[in-house]
Amino acid sequence: MILEVLISCMHQSDFSLITKTGITGNALVINQCDKNEYLTLTTEPCSVRMISTTERGLSKSRNLAIKESFADICLFCDDDEHLISEYESIILHAFKQLKDADIIAFDVEGSTCRLAKKTHCLHYLELLRISSYQIAIRRNSIINANVYFDPFMGAGSGNGAQEENKFLMDCLRAGLKIYYVPQIIGRVTHQKSTWFHGYNEKFFYQRGGATRQLLGLPLALLYAFYYVIKKRALYKQEISLHAALFSTIRGCIDNTIERQKKQYVQKE
């Protein structure tokens, strides 16, 4: 099996990100910037490529990377992540052992992963605890299932985050097998977010809209109560519980993402 690391980033002028992230094998960099360009870096026997594009949006970047990859196994990587030297052998070994696995989520230091520390298949609610930089995919499984990241969600969409959770849930609904393997493959430093600007009304409104896309209206409303109560310690200095709950419920009901999709289809 061949592994390729898929990196989504912005405004890169060279391949220095490869060294920064600790990549020692194949890599495909999707560089959203102000030009369209295709570059390759000769690092035999590995392939390192960069596709620069004027397109915007993290989900669009991930989707382009999946389509342009040549590998059997793809690992999503962020520009604030550093992989350990054994990442490739750990990931490929896991897929060889779990022959029915279409997606595997690994551990990354610097991120809280509230999952049972044992190898197991993930269920729907556990998918809410997974971040994109933990995810490796069997590429053909994704292509054959025709499941991609929702371009109306994620950084650059104007609708907050949770695009990876929607992607995983869509994969599960398509019959793909998703595993968690508690082995560390790297560390994330969490640089300044392009979309998160504090726990304000906008954050909770977007959270409500995204959660509706994941769970549907009834479950999203129930989850709204759970989330604002469970996360109270994180936001209590910035917004009241009542305001957080009201904004989340309003986001669920307004269903902005679905309205945007309908408007896009009508324009097409």
N, C-alpha and C positions, 0 to 999 in steps of 0.2 A: 504493500500500500504506500501511496505517496501522500505526504502531508504538506499543506500550504497554509501559511499564516495570512489572514486577511486583515489588513489595517485600514481603518477609516480615520482620516485626518483632514486638516485644512491648511492651505497656504504653505506647503513645503517647497523648498527650492532645491533640495538635493536628497540623497539617500541616507543622511545621518540618522534618521529615525530608526533605521534597521539596527544600527549599533546600540542606540539608546534603549531599545526595547529588548535587546538581548537575543535577537533572532539569528540563528546559525544555519537555517535551512532555507527552503523555498518561501517566498513572500510575495504578496500582491498588495501594493499600496494604492488605495483610492484617495487621491488628493483633490479635494474640492477647492478650487481657486478661481482665477480669472482668465484661464486659458484651457484649451483642449490639446492634450499632448500625450504621447505614449513613449516611455523610456524603459530601457532595460539596463541592468548592471550585471556584467559578467563575473560570476562568482562560482565557477565550475566546482563540483558538479551540480550546484544549486541554481535555481532561477529566481532572480529578484526583479520585479517589474513595478513600474509606477504608471497609473493611468490618471492624468490630470483632467479634470472636467469642471465646467462652469455650473453644472447641476448642483443643487443644494438640498440638504436634508440627510440625516444619518441613515434613515431607513433606505433611501435611494442608493446611498453609498454601499450599504451592506448587500443590497440586491444586485448591484452592478458587480460587486466582488464575487458573489456566488456564480453569476452567469459567466464571468470571464476567467474563473479559476479552471485549472486543468487537473486538479488533484482529486484523489479519492476521499481524503479527509481534509476538512477545512476548520481552522481555529480562528474565531473572531478575536481581534486584539484592539485595544484602545491605545492612543498615543501617550497615555499616562501609566501604562503597564510595563513591567519588566519581567520577562520570562526566565525561568531557571534553566540551567544548561541542559538538564535532562528532559525538558518539556516534550520533545519529539518522541523519545522512546516511551515515556509514560503514556502519552495519548494513543500512539499506535498499538501499544501492548493492550490497553484497555479495549480498543475496538476489536482486536484479534480475540480477546477473551470473551467479550460480549458480542457474539456474532449477530444477534438480533437487534442490537442497538443502532438506531438511526441518528440519535443525538446523545451526547454525554456531557454533563456539566461537571466540571472539576472544581477544586478549591483554589482560591487565590488569596494570599495574605493581604491584609489591609482592608478586607471586606468581611462583614458579618454574614455568615451563611448559617441560618438557623434550620439545619437539616440533620437528621439522625446520621451519625458518623459511621455509616455502613453503605456498601454498594447496594443500591435498590432502584426499582422503577419509580418514577415520580408520578404523583397524582396531580389533579388540577390545582388545588390550593397550594401545593408545594412549588408549583411553577411561578407563583408570585414572589418567591424568595430567591429567584435566580437572576443574575445580571449577565449582560451580553458577553463580557470578557471571560466568563466561565465556560462558554459554550463551544463545543466542537461538533461538527456535523458530518454525516456520511453524505457527500454531495449528491450522488445519484438518487438517494432517497428523497431529498428535498426537491430536486428537479422533477422526478417522476410524480411526486405528490402535488407539484405545482403550488407550493406554499412559499410565500416570501414575506418580508417585513412590510407592514402596512405603511405606505408613504405619507399617510395623514397623521401618523404618530411619530414621536421621537424628536430629538433635537433638530431644529430647523423647520419643523412643521407648524410651529406656533401652538401646538397642543400638548406641550409637556413631554413626558417620557412614557415608560411602560411598553414601548414597542417590542422589546424582547419577550415580555410576558405574553403579549398577543401572538407573536410568532410561535412561541412554544405551544400555546393553547391550540392554535390553528393546526399545528403539526400533530398534536395529540388527537384532535378531532378527525384528522385525515388518516388515523390509524398507525401513526409512527410511534416507535418505542423510544422513550426518553429515560435515560439512566442518570443517576448521580454516583460519581466515584470520588470518595474523599481523599484524593491525592493532590498535593499542592503543585501547581504548574508555573506560578509566578506571583508577583506582588503588584498591587495597584496603589497609586499615590493620591488619586482623586484631586486632580487639578481643578481650577475654577471652571464651573459648569457654564455652558453657553446658554442654558435655559433656566436654571434654578437661581432665583434671586431672593430667596428667603421664604419662610412659611407665611405667605400673605394670602389674601383672598383669591388672587389669580392662581396661586399654586393649588389650593384646594378645589377651585372650580375646574381646573384642568385635570386634577386627579379624579374628580367625579366623572368627567366625560370619558377619560381613558378607562376607568373601572367599568363603566357601562359597556364599552366595547369588549371588555374581557368576559364579563359575567352576565350581561343582560340587566334590564332595569330592576327587577325584584331583588336579585342577589346583590347588585351594586348598591342599592339603598341600605340593605342590611350591613354590607361591608363598610359603608360610610360611617355608621355608628361605631363599629368595631375599630376602624382605623383612627378616627379622631380621639377616641378614648385611649386606645393602646399607645398612641404616639404623643400623648399630651405633654410629656416631659420635654419633647423636642421643640415644640412650638409655643409653649405657654408664655414665653417672654415677648412674643411677637403678635399673637392674635388670641382672642378668647375662644374657648371651646364652642360656644354658641355660634360665633361667626364662622369658625372653621367648619362646623357641621352644616350650617346653612349654605355656605359656598359649595361644599362637596355635593350636597343634595341638589342644589340648583344646577351644577355641572352634569349630574346624572340625568336630570329631567330635560335640560336643554338639548342634550345629545348633539353638540356642535359638530363633532367629527362626522357623524352620519349625515348631517345636513350638508356638510362640505362635499362629501362623496357624491351625494345626489346632484348637487350643483355642478360638479365636475363632469358627471355622466351626461347631464343635459347639455353642457357646452360642447361635449364631444359629438 
